[in-house]
């Protein structure tokens, strides 16, 4: 892979608010960020669009990409539910001169950090508690009780990996977490936050 800009990873258990933080950072022009769209073999939910939310693939297609070593990292999160980062996606964004931001699970995040240790900032977003996580997931009402329980069980394991990340942002109050994330990424990529944003 030809190397380009910086890589910024946001990982967290489902429902921690990492997606909200990543979306906010993408709206800050001085950071020069582009979002790395992950590939997945899971079915689309609601209004999700191919190439915007995910690159949706069949299980066999995903396995073919694994065999061809097309992924920077991949993982079978639940049975036949694969997620991964295509090398071509990161190279495409680097070619545009962008810093690449990821919203991926902890295993994938740590794998990318390991491959590019000198140009990756790995951030772990910590929810107030596992109970609060369960409340947030229920509020989404996109998944069954069983699925939510699976995610909550997985969250306990994921929380234990937090110390392996470069830094931890506690998302207890969203405004505070957004400011902290903004400053962190700006410092990392060498950008100046406009004065109006610092109040």
C-alpha positions, -999 to +999 in steps of 0.1 A: +000+000+000+012+035-008+011+056+023-007+089+025-023+109+053-030+101+089-053+075+101-078+082+130-097+054+145-127+056+167-137+023+184-162+016+211-190-008+220-222-004+201-242+025+215-213+045+229-218+074+206-187+069+184-207+073+152-221+107+164-186+118+172-172+107+139-200+125+120-193+157+139-155+155+131-162+150+094-181+183+094-150+202+106-132+213+073-099+222+089-093+185+099-093+174+062-110+141+070-126+115+048-146+085+061-135+050+054-166+030+045-164-005+058-174-037+040-200-060+056-218-092+048-248-083+071-281-072+055-289-036+051-309-019+078-336+007+071-324+034+046-288+023+045-271+028+011-244+008-005-211+027-007-223+053+018-231+034+050-212+002+040-201-018+010-227-046+013-215-080+001-227-116+002-208-139+026-192-157-004-181-124-019-166-113+014-148-146+018-133-142-017-119-108-007-104-124+024-087-150+002-074-123-022-060-104+008-080-073-002-086-063+035-065-042+058-084-059+086-115-080+088-134-099+115-164-122+118-182-103+145-212-127+147-216-159+127-215-151+090-216-114+099-183-101+085-169-066+087-137-053+072-117-024+058-108-027+021-072-016+013-086+000-019-109+023+002-080+037+023-058+041-008-086+059-026-089+084+002-052+089+006-050+096-031-075+124-025-050+139+000-072+132+030-067+120+066-088+089+070-112+084+099-126+050+109-157+041+129-149+004+135-150-021+163-121-025+188-105-056+171-103-039+137-091-007+152-062-023+170-052-042+139-050-011+118-030+006+146-006-024+146-001-021+108+005+017+108+018+024+143+034+057+134+005+073+116-025+061+135-044+077+164-066+051+181-093+065+202-116+045+225-150+060+233-162+049+267-199+049+276-209+059+312-218+022+320-229-011+304-264-004+318-265+030+300-254+012+268-283-011+270-307+018+274-292+035+244-294+004+223-331-001+233-339+035+223-326+028+188-353+001+185-335-013+154-328-047+169-343-076+188-338-081+226-315-111+218-293-090+195-292-062+221-281-088+248-254-101+224-241-066+220-241-059+257-222-091+264-197-081+238-194-046+252-180-059+285-152-077+266-146-046+244-143-023+274-114-044+287-094-035+256-096+003+263-061+006+277-046-007+244-058+025+227-038+057+225-064+076+244-099+072+259-127+097+255-155+093+281-188+100+264-208+109+295-219+143+281-219+145+243-209+182+240-179+176+262-169+145+243-173+163+209-150+192+220-124+168+234-124+147+202-122+178+180-091+191+199-075+157+200-078+151+162-068+187+154-036+184+174-029+150+158-033+162+122-017+196+129-048+217+122-059+249+139-095+250+153-112+282+142-116+306+172-154+305+172-153+268+179-132+270+210-157+289+231 
